[in-house]
Amino acid sequence: MSRQVNFGLWYDLRSPAAWPIEFERLYAESLDQIVWAEDLGFDSVWLTEHHFREDGYSPSPLIIAGAIAARTKKIRVGTNLLLLPLYDPVRLAEDAAAVSLLAGGRFDLGVGGGFVEKEFKTFGRKLKNRPSILEEGIEILRRAWTGKAVNFNGKRFKVDNVTISPSPQTTPRILLGGITEPAIDRAARVADGFLSSGNIGHEIYIASLEKAGKSPQEGRIYAGCWGIVTEDPEAEFEAIGPHLQYQMNEYIRMGADAFNSTEETPLFETPRDAVDNGFYEFWTPDEAVTKILALLETYPQIVDLHFWAQFPGESIESGSRRIELLATKVLPEVRSRLG
C-alpha cells in the first residue's frame, strides 16, 4: 500500500557570537537555500520561535513564513512551533490568514505553550495560565477563520462580535507540540496534529487519541527529527560537534531561565557529551533509509518528518551538503519503498 509522507527542513536562524554571521546575510542565504531545497524535492519547511536570545533565535516566524511563501511554489510552510500564549489570538488569526493566502493554502500553524518566564513576563502573560490560553486561543482561531463573527467569553480572552477578513481560502491546520503528558493529551483532544521532537511522546499521543474517543488512525504526527545524515559520521562530528554542543547547552540555559534558576546550570562540557546525551544520531545514507523506514512503520501516524537544515553557527554550505545528501541518496529510496 502506498503512503504519502512529507519530508522537510527545520530552521531557527541563529547567529551565535562564536560564529557570527550578519542577519541580513543569514536570512537571505536561508531563503535561497529553501528555494533550492524545494527544487531538490523537499516537501515542507518549518520555523521555530523564541525571544530575547543573544544569538537572535528566530522571534518572528510568521513574517519569515510569508517571505518563504512568496519565494516558493509548492513546498508547505509551517511553524514548529509558534508560542501561542504570547499572542493575541485575534491578531494571530489575521496574520496566519495572510500567510495562508500568500502561500496559496500551503501553511500549517503549529503552536505550543512555551516555558521561558522572561518571554511571558515581557508579553504580559503568566506561565501558569498556559493551558487555558492555549485552548481558548485555538478555539478563537478556528472560529475566526470561518468568516463568521466571533463572540467568545472565556477565562483569558473576550471577543465581541469581531469578523476576520480576509479569511483564509484554505483553513490552516492547527498543530500542537509538547513533551509532557498533559500537553500531548491536549494535542490529541483539540489539535489537527501533534508536533513531536526527537521522537518524544508518540506512544502517549496515540493513547491520548483513544482516551479522547478518537481512532489512532485519525492521528497525525509532524516529527522533528534530529538525525544527521553524512557519508562519514566521524568527520561530520568533528566538523559540527561544537555547534551541536552549543545548541544543546542553549536549550539547557533556556530551561534554567524558565525557572529563574540562580544556581549554576550544568552544561555539556564537550561536543561528545552533547551528542551522547542529546537527541542527535549520526547516520550514513543507508542507515538513514533503514532508520526512517522503521520509524514510519512503527508510527503510521507520521505524515511529516523534518530535519535541522543548519545547526547554530554552522555555515550554509555545510548544511547544504547534508540537505543534498538527503535529497539524492536517502529520500528517493525511502519514497520508493513507501510506494
C-alpha beads as a LAMMPS data file, in Angstrom:
LAMMPS data file: protein, C-alpha beads

339 atoms
338 bonds

1 atom types
1 bond types

-500.0 500.0 xlo xhi
-500.0 500.0 ylo yhi
-500.0 500.0 zlo zhi

Masses

1 110.0

Atoms # bond

1 1 1 0.000 0.000 0.000
2 1 1 1.393 3.390 -0.960
3 1 1 1.871 6.045 1.684
4 1 1 2.429 9.790 1.420
5 1 1 4.899 11.311 3.871
6 1 1 6.303 14.808 3.572
7 1 1 9.995 15.369 4.235
8 1 1 11.166 18.780 5.292
9 1 1 13.710 21.140 6.822
10 1 1 13.670 22.950 10.175
11 1 1 15.133 26.421 10.854
12 1 1 15.839 28.546 13.934
13 1 1 18.044 31.158 12.177
14 1 1 20.623 31.836 14.888
15 1 1 23.929 33.689 14.767
16 1 1 25.979 32.785 17.865
17 1 1 28.799 35.069 18.977
18 1 1 31.329 32.283 18.405
19 1 1 30.416 32.036 14.697
20 1 1 28.798 35.360 13.814
21 1 1 27.016 35.975 10.533
22 1 1 25.145 39.175 9.715
23 1 1 21.429 38.534 9.981
24 1 1 20.631 40.063 6.586
25 1 1 23.000 37.585 5.016
26 1 1 21.747 34.687 7.160
27 1 1 18.130 35.352 6.230
28 1 1 18.908 35.869 2.538
29 1 1 21.045 32.736 2.269
30 1 1 18.482 30.674 4.171
31 1 1 15.718 31.795 1.810
32 1 1 17.880 30.895 -1.175
33 1 1 18.588 27.510 0.404
34 1 1 14.866 26.845 0.894
35 1 1 14.100 27.663 -2.748
36 1 1 16.906 25.305 -3.780
37 1 1 15.621 22.592 -1.409
38 1 1 12.184 22.859 -2.990
39 1 1 13.787 22.181 -6.374
40 1 1 15.568 19.174 -4.825
41 1 1 12.198 17.726 -3.839
42 1 1 11.680 18.643 -0.187
43 1 1 8.023 18.920 0.780
44 1 1 7.992 21.204 3.821
45 1 1 9.872 23.859 5.759
46 1 1 9.379 24.570 9.472
47 1 1 10.162 27.616 11.600
48 1 1 10.526 27.816 15.349
49 1 1 10.358 30.720 17.827
50 1 1 11.957 32.143 20.959
51 1 1 12.634 35.680 22.141
52 1 1 15.440 37.787 23.583
53 1 1 18.213 35.247 22.980
54 1 1 21.667 36.680 22.314
55 1 1 22.023 34.616 19.141
56 1 1 18.822 36.043 17.618
57 1 1 16.853 32.790 17.809
58 1 1 14.038 33.399 15.324
59 1 1 11.484 35.676 17.048
60 1 1 9.139 36.317 14.091
61 1 1 8.222 33.058 12.363
62 1 1 5.087 34.331 10.633
63 1 1 6.946 37.135 8.869
64 1 1 9.603 34.681 7.730
65 1 1 6.866 32.240 6.655
66 1 1 5.358 34.948 4.466
67 1 1 8.728 35.576 2.823
68 1 1 9.146 31.847 2.148
69 1 1 5.634 31.614 0.734
70 1 1 6.385 34.443 -1.677
71 1 1 9.607 32.766 -2.902
72 1 1 8.284 29.207 -3.319
73 1 1 5.603 27.432 -5.335
74 1 1 4.732 24.082 -3.770
75 1 1 6.656 23.451 -0.540
76 1 1 4.478 23.561 2.584
77 1 1 5.366 26.193 5.193
78 1 1 4.761 25.560 8.872
79 1 1 5.673 26.664 12.378
80 1 1 7.233 24.127 14.746
81 1 1 6.468 25.896 16.815
82 1 1 4.938 29.328 17.435
83 1 1 4.425 30.354 21.080
84 1 1 0.678 30.918 21.044
85 1 1 0.357 32.246 24.646
86 1 1 2.444 35.282 23.691
87 1 1 -0.050 36.365 21.001
88 1 1 -3.437 37.998 20.889
89 1 1 -5.450 35.223 19.191
90 1 1 -7.493 37.594 17.018
91 1 1 -4.359 39.289 15.708
92 1 1 -2.751 35.878 15.221
93 1 1 -5.809 34.738 13.249
94 1 1 -5.363 37.724 10.905
95 1 1 -1.631 37.219 10.427
96 1 1 -1.924 33.461 9.895
97 1 1 -4.738 34.042 7.383
98 1 1 -2.457 36.411 5.460
99 1 1 0.348 33.819 5.383
100 1 1 -2.083 31.153 4.189
101 1 1 -3.268 33.422 1.387
102 1 1 0.314 34.268 0.359
103 1 1 1.141 30.565 0.366
104 1 1 -1.898 29.535 -1.618
105 1 1 -3.056 27.337 1.260
106 1 1 0.380 25.764 1.869
107 1 1 0.531 26.842 5.512
108 1 1 0.244 24.884 8.771
109 1 1 0.111 26.720 12.104
110 1 1 1.982 24.711 14.708
111 1 1 1.758 26.134 18.218
112 1 1 2.947 25.320 21.714
113 1 1 2.819 26.602 25.252
114 1 1 6.367 27.854 25.753
115 1 1 8.289 27.661 29.017
116 1 1 10.584 30.700 29.433
117 1 1 9.475 33.038 32.230
118 1 1 11.072 36.165 30.731
119 1 1 9.133 35.758 27.478
120 1 1 5.849 35.516 29.345
121 1 1 6.561 38.454 31.673
122 1 1 7.631 40.687 28.808
123 1 1 4.437 39.998 26.869
124 1 1 2.194 40.324 29.932
125 1 1 1.317 36.647 30.315
126 1 1 1.622 34.135 33.160
127 1 1 3.158 30.707 32.717
128 1 1 0.536 29.128 34.979
129 1 1 -2.206 30.204 32.549
130 1 1 -0.750 28.340 29.553
131 1 1 -3.350 25.541 29.363
132 1 1 -6.381 27.838 29.269
133 1 1 -4.645 30.364 26.982
134 1 1 -3.788 27.582 24.529
135 1 1 -7.225 26.016 24.438
136 1 1 -9.100 29.321 24.243
137 1 1 -6.662 30.639 21.652
138 1 1 -7.139 27.586 19.433
139 1 1 -10.914 27.878 19.719
140 1 1 -10.811 31.569 18.727
141 1 1 -8.553 30.810 15.761
142 1 1 -10.942 28.160 14.482
143 1 1 -13.951 30.454 14.790
144 1 1 -12.115 33.422 13.261
145 1 1 -11.230 31.519 10.087
146 1 1 -14.852 30.628 9.325
147 1 1 -15.543 34.130 8.042
148 1 1 -18.340 34.500 10.594
149 1 1 -18.492 36.901 13.529
150 1 1 -16.649 35.668 16.612
151 1 1 -18.264 36.005 20.010
152 1 1 -16.244 34.444 22.799
153 1 1 -16.204 34.892 26.561
154 1 1 -13.562 32.787 28.318
155 1 1 -11.243 32.883 31.319
156 1 1 -8.430 34.562 29.341
157 1 1 -10.000 36.176 26.300
158 1 1 -13.166 38.011 25.380
159 1 1 -14.056 38.671 21.747
160 1 1 -17.168 40.687 20.992
161 1 1 -18.682 40.330 17.512
162 1 1 -15.449 40.502 15.500
163 1 1 -15.209 39.225 11.924
164 1 1 -11.798 38.417 10.439
165 1 1 -11.377 39.492 6.828
166 1 1 -9.899 38.268 4.632
167 1 1 -10.314 34.758 5.907
168 1 1 -8.065 32.016 4.516
169 1 1 -9.372 30.204 1.460
170 1 1 -7.683 27.065 2.790
171 1 1 -8.038 26.804 6.550
172 1 1 -4.609 26.172 8.137
173 1 1 -4.215 23.027 10.175
174 1 1 -3.627 23.802 13.833
175 1 1 -0.900 21.553 15.192
176 1 1 0.148 21.402 18.829
177 1 1 3.507 20.482 20.283
178 1 1 4.706 19.419 23.696
179 1 1 6.774 16.853 25.577
180 1 1 4.762 16.451 28.796
181 1 1 1.798 14.112 29.012
182 1 1 -0.798 16.885 29.628
183 1 1 0.491 18.826 26.603
184 1 1 0.421 15.765 24.360
185 1 1 -3.037 14.832 25.649
186 1 1 -4.189 18.341 24.710
187 1 1 -2.810 17.882 21.196
188 1 1 -4.880 14.726 20.801
189 1 1 -8.023 16.471 22.043
190 1 1 -8.014 19.875 20.381
191 1 1 -5.454 19.967 17.544
192 1 1 -5.295 18.652 13.985
193 1 1 -1.966 17.001 14.668
194 1 1 0.904 16.565 17.127
195 1 1 4.310 18.239 16.737
196 1 1 6.974 15.972 18.191
197 1 1 10.706 16.442 18.690
198 1 1 13.273 13.687 18.932
199 1 1 10.513 11.032 18.773
200 1 1 9.314 12.005 22.259
201 1 1 5.661 11.364 23.046
202 1 1 4.438 9.293 20.110
203 1 1 3.042 6.493 22.265
204 1 1 1.426 8.984 24.642
205 1 1 -0.222 10.748 21.712
206 1 1 -1.683 7.521 20.334
207 1 1 -3.006 6.552 23.770
208 1 1 -4.429 10.062 24.209
209 1 1 -6.312 9.784 20.920
210 1 1 -8.061 6.686 22.230
211 1 1 -8.748 8.395 25.548
212 1 1 -10.356 11.280 23.621
213 1 1 -12.612 8.829 21.778
214 1 1 -10.654 9.007 18.534
215 1 1 -9.170 6.232 16.464
216 1 1 -5.352 6.016 16.370
217 1 1 -5.726 6.026 12.582
218 1 1 -7.002 9.617 12.865
219 1 1 -3.701 10.727 14.376
220 1 1 -1.266 12.942 12.514
221 1 1 2.307 13.346 13.761
222 1 1 4.631 16.039 12.410
223 1 1 8.004 14.847 13.645
224 1 1 11.101 16.962 14.164
225 1 1 13.993 14.561 13.529
226 1 1 17.471 15.089 14.999
227 1 1 19.178 12.567 12.719
228 1 1 22.301 13.821 10.939
229 1 1 22.951 12.196 7.557
230 1 1 26.560 12.003 6.381
231 1 1 28.871 9.779 4.367
232 1 1 31.476 9.993 7.148
233 1 1 29.941 10.237 10.655
234 1 1 33.244 10.742 12.462
235 1 1 34.399 13.533 10.146
236 1 1 30.969 15.183 10.377
237 1 1 31.083 15.011 14.164
238 1 1 34.491 16.697 14.178
239 1 1 33.188 19.425 11.881
240 1 1 29.866 20.248 13.548
241 1 1 30.265 18.866 17.090
242 1 1 30.838 22.310 18.659
243 1 1 27.643 23.585 17.024
244 1 1 25.681 20.650 18.462
245 1 1 27.187 21.268 21.903
246 1 1 26.156 24.922 21.627
247 1 1 22.595 24.028 20.590
248 1 1 22.050 21.609 23.476
249 1 1 23.616 23.964 26.020
250 1 1 21.409 26.831 24.868
251 1 1 18.297 24.712 25.402
252 1 1 19.609 23.869 28.873
253 1 1 20.123 27.582 29.554
254 1 1 16.587 28.324 28.373
255 1 1 15.312 25.683 30.745
256 1 1 17.197 27.343 33.593
257 1 1 15.794 30.727 32.566
258 1 1 12.315 29.219 32.623
259 1 1 12.572 28.641 36.351
260 1 1 14.646 31.749 37.160
261 1 1 17.336 29.443 38.496
262 1 1 20.043 31.270 40.454
263 1 1 22.251 28.197 40.702
264 1 1 24.964 27.494 38.177
265 1 1 23.469 25.446 35.365
266 1 1 25.356 22.242 34.482
267 1 1 26.203 22.275 30.794
268 1 1 27.737 19.747 28.427
269 1 1 31.498 20.205 28.656
270 1 1 32.393 18.607 25.323
271 1 1 30.730 18.021 21.942
272 1 1 30.883 14.268 22.583
273 1 1 28.914 14.681 25.826
274 1 1 26.254 16.694 23.995
275 1 1 25.898 14.100 21.241
276 1 1 25.903 11.094 23.559
277 1 1 23.342 12.664 25.910
278 1 1 21.298 14.690 23.456
279 1 1 18.870 13.848 20.678
280 1 1 21.478 13.545 17.926
281 1 1 22.178 10.455 15.853
282 1 1 24.709 10.246 13.003
283 1 1 23.524 8.106 10.087
284 1 1 25.125 7.082 6.835
285 1 1 22.664 7.279 3.915
286 1 1 21.957 3.534 4.125
287 1 1 21.449 3.740 7.880
288 1 1 19.160 6.726 7.402
289 1 1 16.944 4.807 4.983
290 1 1 16.676 1.921 7.440
291 1 1 16.021 4.179 10.457
292 1 1 13.435 6.325 8.693
293 1 1 11.523 3.369 7.282
294 1 1 11.498 1.661 10.693
295 1 1 10.177 4.836 12.325
296 1 1 7.447 5.244 9.716
297 1 1 6.452 1.598 10.017
298 1 1 6.223 1.842 13.796
299 1 1 4.191 5.044 13.648
300 1 1 1.903 5.180 10.606
301 1 1 0.558 8.422 12.097
302 1 1 3.711 10.286 10.948
303 1 1 2.802 12.459 7.977
304 1 1 5.827 14.786 8.050
305 1 1 9.442 14.187 9.052
306 1 1 11.742 17.206 9.080
307 1 1 15.443 17.652 9.793
308 1 1 17.531 20.575 11.035
309 1 1 18.784 22.423 7.965
310 1 1 21.534 24.232 9.879
311 1 1 22.864 23.958 13.377
312 1 1 23.549 27.267 15.173
313 1 1 26.566 28.975 13.674
314 1 1 27.124 26.316 11.023
315 1 1 27.762 27.611 7.536
316 1 1 25.070 27.425 4.899
317 1 1 27.466 25.400 2.725
318 1 1 27.905 22.785 5.453
319 1 1 24.165 22.373 5.972
320 1 1 23.544 22.298 2.240
321 1 1 25.833 19.275 1.859
322 1 1 23.583 17.296 4.215
323 1 1 20.454 18.584 2.502
324 1 1 21.751 17.418 -0.876
325 1 1 22.737 14.051 0.569
326 1 1 19.232 13.585 1.977
327 1 1 17.658 14.611 -1.319
328 1 1 19.807 12.409 -3.546
329 1 1 20.690 9.312 -1.523
330 1 1 18.045 8.938 1.184
331 1 1 14.638 10.324 0.241
332 1 1 14.396 8.694 -3.216
333 1 1 14.939 5.250 -1.674
334 1 1 12.542 5.928 1.207
335 1 1 9.853 7.204 -1.168
336 1 1 10.345 4.235 -3.451
337 1 1 9.939 1.818 -0.552
338 1 1 6.822 3.674 0.615
339 1 1 5.306 3.221 -2.819

Bonds

1 1 1 2
2 1 2 3
3 1 3 4
4 1 4 5
5 1 5 6
6 1 6 7
7 1 7 8
8 1 8 9
9 1 9 10
10 1 10 11
11 1 11 12
12 1 12 13
13 1 13 14
14 1 14 15
15 1 15 16
16 1 16 17
17 1 17 18
18 1 18 19
19 1 19 20
20 1 20 21
21 1 21 22
22 1 22 23
23 1 23 24
24 1 24 25
25 1 25 26
26 1 26 27
27 1 27 28
28 1 28 29
29 1 29 30
30 1 30 31
31 1 31 32
32 1 32 33
33 1 33 34
34 1 34 35
35 1 35 36
36 1 36 37
37 1 37 38
38 1 38 39
39 1 39 40
40 1 40 41
41 1 41 42
42 1 42 43
43 1 43 44
44 1 44 45
45 1 45 46
46 1 46 47
47 1 47 48
48 1 48 49
49 1 49 50
50 1 50 51
51 1 51 52
52 1 52 53
53 1 53 54
54 1 54 55
55 1 55 56
56 1 56 57
57 1 57 58
58 1 58 59
59 1 59 60
60 1 60 61
61 1 61 62
62 1 62 63
63 1 63 64
64 1 64 65
65 1 65 66
66 1 66 67
67 1 67 68
68 1 68 69
69 1 69 70
70 1 70 71
71 1 71 72
72 1 72 73
73 1 73 74
74 1 74 75
75 1 75 76
76 1 76 77
77 1 77 78
78 1 78 79
79 1 79 80
80 1 80 81
81 1 81 82
82 1 82 83
83 1 83 84
84 1 84 85
85 1 85 86
86 1 86 87
87 1 87 88
88 1 88 89
89 1 89 90
90 1 90 91
91 1 91 92
92 1 92 93
93 1 93 94
94 1 94 95
95 1 95 96
96 1 96 97
97 1 97 98
98 1 98 99
99 1 99 100
100 1 100 101
101 1 101 102
102 1 102 103
103 1 103 104
104 1 104 105
105 1 105 106
106 1 106 107
107 1 107 108
108 1 108 109
109 1 109 110
110 1 110 111
111 1 111 112
112 1 112 113
113 1 113 114
114 1 114 115
115 1 115 116
116 1 116 117
117 1 117 118
118 1 118 119
119 1 119 120
120 1 120 121
121 1 121 122
122 1 122 123
123 1 123 124
124 1 124 125
125 1 125 126
126 1 126 127
127 1 127 128
128 1 128 129
129 1 129 130
130 1 130 131
131 1 131 132
132 1 132 133
133 1 133 134
134 1 134 135
135 1 135 136
136 1 136 137
137 1 137 138
138 1 138 139
139 1 139 140
140 1 140 141
141 1 141 142
142 1 142 143
143 1 143 144
144 1 144 145
145 1 145 146
146 1 146 147
147 1 147 148
148 1 148 149
149 1 149 150
150 1 150 151
151 1 151 152
152 1 152 153
153 1 153 154
154 1 154 155
155 1 155 156
156 1 156 157
157 1 157 158
158 1 158 159
159 1 159 160
160 1 160 161
161 1 161 162
162 1 162 163
163 1 163 164
164 1 164 165
165 1 165 166
166 1 166 167
167 1 167 168
168 1 168 169
169 1 169 170
170 1 170 171
171 1 171 172
172 1 172 173
173 1 173 174
174 1 174 175
175 1 175 176
176 1 176 177
177 1 177 178
178 1 178 179
179 1 179 180
180 1 180 181
181 1 181 182
182 1 182 183
183 1 183 184
184 1 184 185
185 1 185 186
186 1 186 187
187 1 187 188
188 1 188 189
189 1 189 190
190 1 190 191
191 1 191 192
192 1 192 193
193 1 193 194
194 1 194 195
195 1 195 196
196 1 196 197
197 1 197 198
198 1 198 199
199 1 199 200
200 1 200 201
201 1 201 202
202 1 202 203
203 1 203 204
204 1 204 205
205 1 205 206
206 1 206 207
207 1 207 208
208 1 208 209
209 1 209 210
210 1 210 211
211 1 211 212
212 1 212 213
213 1 213 214
214 1 214 215
215 1 215 216
216 1 216 217
217 1 217 218
218 1 218 219
219 1 219 220
220 1 220 221
221 1 221 222
222 1 222 223
223 1 223 224
224 1 224 225
225 1 225 226
226 1 226 227
227 1 227 228
228 1 228 229
229 1 229 230
230 1 230 231
231 1 231 232
232 1 232 233
233 1 233 234
234 1 234 235
235 1 235 236
236 1 236 237
237 1 237 238
238 1 238 239
239 1 239 240
240 1 240 241
241 1 241 242
242 1 242 243
243 1 243 244
244 1 244 245
245 1 245 246
246 1 246 247
247 1 247 248
248 1 248 249
249 1 249 250
250 1 250 251
251 1 251 252
252 1 252 253
253 1 253 254
254 1 254 255
255 1 255 256
256 1 256 257
257 1 257 258
258 1 258 259
259 1 259 260
260 1 260 261
261 1 261 262
262 1 262 263
263 1 263 264
264 1 264 265
265 1 265 266
266 1 266 267
267 1 267 268
268 1 268 269
269 1 269 270
270 1 270 271
271 1 271 272
272 1 272 273
273 1 273 274
274 1 274 275
275 1 275 276
276 1 276 277
277 1 277 278
278 1 278 279
279 1 279 280
280 1 280 281
281 1 281 282
282 1 282 283
283 1 283 284
284 1 284 285
285 1 285 286
286 1 286 287
287 1 287 288
288 1 288 289
289 1 289 290
290 1 290 291
291 1 291 292
292 1 292 293
293 1 293 294
294 1 294 295
295 1 295 296
296 1 296 297
297 1 297 298
298 1 298 299
299 1 299 300
300 1 300 301
301 1 301 302
302 1 302 303
303 1 303 304
304 1 304 305
305 1 305 306
306 1 306 307
307 1 307 308
308 1 308 309
309 1 309 310
310 1 310 311
311 1 311 312
312 1 312 313
313 1 313 314
314 1 314 315
315 1 315 316
316 1 316 317
317 1 317 318
318 1 318 319
319 1 319 320
320 1 320 321
321 1 321 322
322 1 322 323
323 1 323 324
324 1 324 325
325 1 325 326
326 1 326 327
327 1 327 328
328 1 328 329
329 1 329 330
330 1 330 331
331 1 331 332
332 1 332 333
333 1 333 334
334 1 334 335
335 1 335 336
336 1 336 337
337 1 337 338
338 1 338 339
